[in-house]
Amino acid sequence: MPIKVLLFDIDDTLYEEKQFIKSGFIKVAEFIEDKFKINKKDFYRILTDIFNRGSRENIFNLALKRANVAYEENIIHSMVKIYREHNPNIRLDKDVKSLLRKFKRSYSLGIKAGKII
């Protein structure tokens, strides 16, 4: 049976996941600037530094601690919500765009949203 459809995952397939992460960190840093009057560029640098050092859990907690911010748990929940629900500033790489155009000539294309069962 010939292949008729190509299905793509978004993270680290169509888009580099780090684009989404950085975009989310910018939105979280803007929230922190408004809430605690901490410069958003400084807080963004803290977030990216923690991420680049390999931390993947509790990044927001660690960043607030490093910025010497006393916070309640609802602040973390707000930060996570902002990060997850922000409108990401991401772009397809030119090679990915070219490949998708080529595939579109012969196949139906789709994006995987969540787990495939």
N, C-alpha and C positions, 0 to 999 in steps of 0.2 A: 504494500500500500504506500503510495507516494506521500511525502510530507506536504501538508497544505498550510499549516500554521506554525509560526515561530513565536514562542512565548519568552519574554525577557523579564528578569528581575531588575529592580531599579538600583538598589545599593550595590556599588562596586561592580555593576555590570553595565548599565547605561550611563549612570552618573557615578563619579568618584564620591564615596560616602563622606569623605572629609569636607566636601563642599557643603553638604547639608549640616554637618556638625558645626562648621565655622559660621554658617548663616544663622543657626540656632543660638550659638554663643553670642552673636552680635545682639540678637533680640533680648536675650537674658541680661546682657550687660546694660542695655538701654533701660530695662525694668529696674535693675539695681541702682542705676544712676538716679532715676526718678524717686525710688523708694528711700535710698540711703545717702544720696548726694555723693556717691563715689564715681569718679570719672569713668565713663563707659569704656574708654580705650584702655585704661589701667586694669579694669576688671576683666575685660576681654583677654588681655595678655595673661592674667592669672589663670583664667579658664584654659586657654590654649597651652600654657606651660604645663599645667597639671595633666592635660590630655596627652601632650607630646612626651611626657615622662612615663606614660604607660597606664595611667589610672583610667579605669573605665567604670568604676562604681563610686558613688558619693562625690562626684566631681563638684557639684554645687555646694555641698557641705564643706568640702575642703577649701573651695575658693572663698567662701564667706569667712571661714576661720582664718585663712591667710590674710584676708583684708581686714581682720579684726572687727568683724560685724557680729554683734549679738543679735540673734534671730530666733524666731519661733518656727516650729515645724511647718506651719501653713505657708511660710515664705518658700520653703523647698518645694512644696506642692505647686505653688504658683510658678516657680521657675521651671519645673518639669512640664507643666501644662503649656507654658509659653514656648518652650523648646519643641515639644512634640507637635503643637498645633500651629506653629508659625508658617507663614507663606515663604517657602525657601527660595533663596536667591542662588539657583544652580543653573548650570548650562551644560549641554551636551558637548563633548569634545568633537572637533571637526571630523575626525576619523570615524567616530560613532555615527554622526549624521550621514556621512557618505555611505557607510555600510548599511544603515537602515534604508536609505534611498534605493540602494542596490537590491536588498532583500524584498522591498515593497513591490518590485516588479514581478516577483515570482511567488510570493507567499502573502498570506494574511498575517499581520503582526499584532501581538498583544503584550500587555504588561501584567505581570503577576502581582496581585494585591493580596497579601497574606499567604497562608499556607495552601499548597495544592494537595488535594486529597485524591 
